[in-house]
Amino acid sequence: MSKSLAAKKKKSALVSHAVLIVFAISALLPLSLVLLNSFKDQRSIVKNPLSLPQSWHFSNYADAWKAAHFGTGFINSVLLSGTTIIIVLIASALAGYVLAGRRIKGTGLITVYFMIAMTVPIQLFLFPLYFVMAKLGLLGNVFAVGFILSAVNMPLATFLMRTFFINIPGELEESARIDGANTMQLITKIMLPLVSPGLLTVSIIVGISAWNEFLITSTFLQGQESFTATLGFLSLNNTYNTNQGLMMAASVIMIGPLILFFLGVQKYFIDGLVSGSVKG
């Protein structure tokens, strides 16, 4: 019986690994082709996009960097993502702490409100937001757009942080209160360190979302000097769409940092998701 069970487990493991390998190949193959063709000229790509480069055109990367103004774009993307992450972390952590402990009346309704807000499309608010931003003279201001992206990401971030705070035993907070800790000390010195995996998870989700954002940034960031890296890359479509080698090189420049970043933090990201899924 034990041998039969072991054989079934081994067969199940082999099937699981085979499925994962197929998914990995399907994900890595397009990226590999983009990387390979980024070193070719237009003629070689059209002739055979699957072949190795006969001559390596490393200049595609330099040309793509200059054409897309990635120098300015990456700085603006870092400022935009950083602003969004900071605002979201502060607001969602405080909101999640309050909602998890049911410290105010109507906590259930507020939680439902945040859940519903996740389904509301931002397109409904673009025109009134544009009118307000134009009146305030904030069009092209990266930090102002960061506040808009923070509002867009706030419902999901608050819901996630509430889940992490729920997992903290209530006795821990009671003990801190008995020892004389005030609310600020309780939050900053006890609660936030305990939910640090949640803070990291929210940071990664919000940061990647802000980095890749197109609709809001293309609406409110006007002028090349305020373009993010994503907008700089997309600006190549009309001018350099016949130079596929340059476009492929620009794609590698865009996605390379994100892949390296996620590979570096994937362990903490997965741990954060798992630790926050115990209760809800």
N, C-alpha and C positions, 0 to 999 in steps of 0.2 A: 504493500500500500504506500509506504514511504517513497519507494523508488518511482512509483507511478506519479505521486504528487510532485516529486523533484523533477521528473521529466516534463510534466505540465508547466511547472514554473520556468524551466529552462526554455521550453518552446515559446511561452508567453514573452519571456525576456527577449528572445531572438526576434519575434515579430515586432515588438516595441522598438527595438534598436533599428530594425529594417525600415520601419515607418519614419523614425527620426532621421535616419540617413537620407531617405528620399526627400523629406522636407528641407534638410540642410542643403542638399544639392540644388533643389529648386530655388532656394534663397541665394545661394552663393554663386550660381552660374551666371545670372544677369550681372551681378556686381563684378565678377571676373571678366566678363566681356567688356564692361565699361572701362575697367582698368586697362585691359589689353588694348582697346581701341584708342585710349587716350594718348598713346605713343605713336599713332599712325597719322598720315595725312588723309585728306578727304578721298583721294583716288583709291588708296589702299583699302579704306573702309568700305567703299562702294563695291570694289572688286571682290573682296572676300572678308567679311567682318569676323570670321572665325579663325583666320590665319594669324600666325605670329608676325610681328612687324619686320619688314625687310630692312628698314632703317628706322632707328628710334628717334622720334621727334620730341625731345625733352622741352623744346621751346614752346610746345603747346601749353605747358603749365605757366610759363612766364607770360605768354600772350593772354591766357585766360585770366590771370591775376590782374593784369593791367586793364583789360577790356571790361571786366566786371567790377573794377574798383573794390576788390576784396579787402584791401588795406583799411579803407574807411568802413566797409560793410561789416567786417568782423568786429571792429571796435563798437559800432552801433548795435550789433547783435548781442555782444557781451553786456553792454549797458542796458539794453532792453530786457534781456533775460534776467540779469541781476536785479534790476528794479522790480520786475514782476515777482521773482522768487521771494525777495525780502518782504514785500507788501503782503503776499499771500501767506507766507509762513507766520508772520505776526498776527494777522487777522484770523486766519483759520485755526491757529493754535488756541487763541483766546476763545473763539467761538466754540471750538470743539470741546474745550474744557468745561464751558458753561453748559452746553447741551448734554454732555455725557453725564454730568452730575445732577441734571434736572434742577438747577439752581434758580430758575425763573419759571413763572407760569406760562403755560402754552408751549412747553418744550417740544412736545410731540408735533404740534402744528408747525412750529418753526422748522423742525427736521423735515417734515413733508414738503414744506415750501422750498427748502434747498434741493430736495430730490426733484421736484417739479421744475425748478429753475435750470437744472442740468439739461432739460429737454427743450428749452426755449432757444431758438436760433438767434444768433447775434445780428442776422440780417434785418430783423425787425427794428433794431435800434440804430442802424448806421446813419440814416438821414438826420434824426434829431441829434445824435452825437456829433455828426459833422457840423451841423449848424452851431452847436454850442462851442465846439473846438475852434471854429472859424471866428466866432464872436470874441472869444478869449485870446485869439492870436496864437493858438497852440498847435496849429498845423505844422508838421515837420519837427515837432518836439518829441524826442525819443522817450523822455521820462513821462510825459503826459500819456503817450500811448501805452506805457507800462502800466499806468493806473487802469486803463480800459481792459488790457489783457488780464490784470489781476481780478477785476470784477467778473470776467468771463470764466476764469478758473476757480473762483472762490467757492461755488457750490460743491464741486467735486472734492476740493481740498478740505473743506469744512466737514463734509461727510466722512472722509477718510480719517481725519484727525479725531473726530468724535469716536470712531471705532477704536482707535488706539487708546484713547483716554478711558473708554469703558473697560478695557482689559486690566486697568490698574485697580487693585483691591481698595475698597473704600476705607478699610482699617488703616491703611498707610497714611491717608490724608487726616484721619482722626488723630492718629498718633502725633503727627506734625503739629496739629492745632493744639493738642494738649501740651506739647513742648514749647509752645509760645510763638510758633511761626505765623506771621501774617500772610495775607493772600499773595502779595508779591513774592515773598520768600518761598512760599509753598509752590508757586508756579515756576519760578526761575530756578530754584535750587533742588527741587524734588521731582515735580511733574515733568518738566521739559526734558531733563536727562533720561527719564524713564521712557519717554516716547520719541527719543532721538531716531530710532529706525523709521518711525512714521514721518518725522520731519525730513529725513533724507529721501524717503520714497516720494513724498509730495514735491520736494525740490527737483527731483529728476523728472517727474511727470510734467510739472509746470515749466521747468527749464527747456525741455525738448519741445514742448508745445509752443512756447514763446519763440524759440529759435527758428522753428519751421513755419511760423505763422505768415500767412500771405494776405488774406482778405482785409484784415484790419490795418496792417502795416501799409499795404498798397493804397488804402483809402486815406490815411491820415499822415503818412510820411511822404512829403512831396519835396522833390529836389534831390539831386544825386548825393549831396553832402549828408543827407539824413537817411539814405537807403541802408537797409540791413544787407547781410550777405545773401539772404534768400532773394531779395528784390534785385540785387546786383546780378545774380545768376540769371534770373528770369528776364532781365533787360537784354540779355544776349540773344534771346530767341529771334527778335526781328532783324538784328544786324548781322549775326554770325551763324544763322541757322544753316547756311551752306557749308560751314566749316565744322564738320562733325567731330574731328579730332580735338578742336578747341573746346567744343561743347562737352565732350567726354572728360577732358581734363578739368574743366570747371566743375563738373559733377563730382569728380573724385575729391577736389578741394572742398566741396560743400559737405559731402557725406563722410569723408575721412575722419575729421575731428569727432563727429558724433559716434561713429563706430568705436573709435579708440576710447572715448569717454565712457560709453556704455559697457565695454568690455572691462574697464577698470572698476566700475561700480556695480556690476550686475549681481555680485554676491550680496552686497548690502541691500540692493533693490529687492531681490527675491526674499531675503530674510525679513525685510520690512513688510512686504506683502503677506508673508506667511504669519508673522506675529500679529498682524492687524486683522487677520481673518478668523480669529478664535471665537470672537463674540460679535454681535451686531445689533 
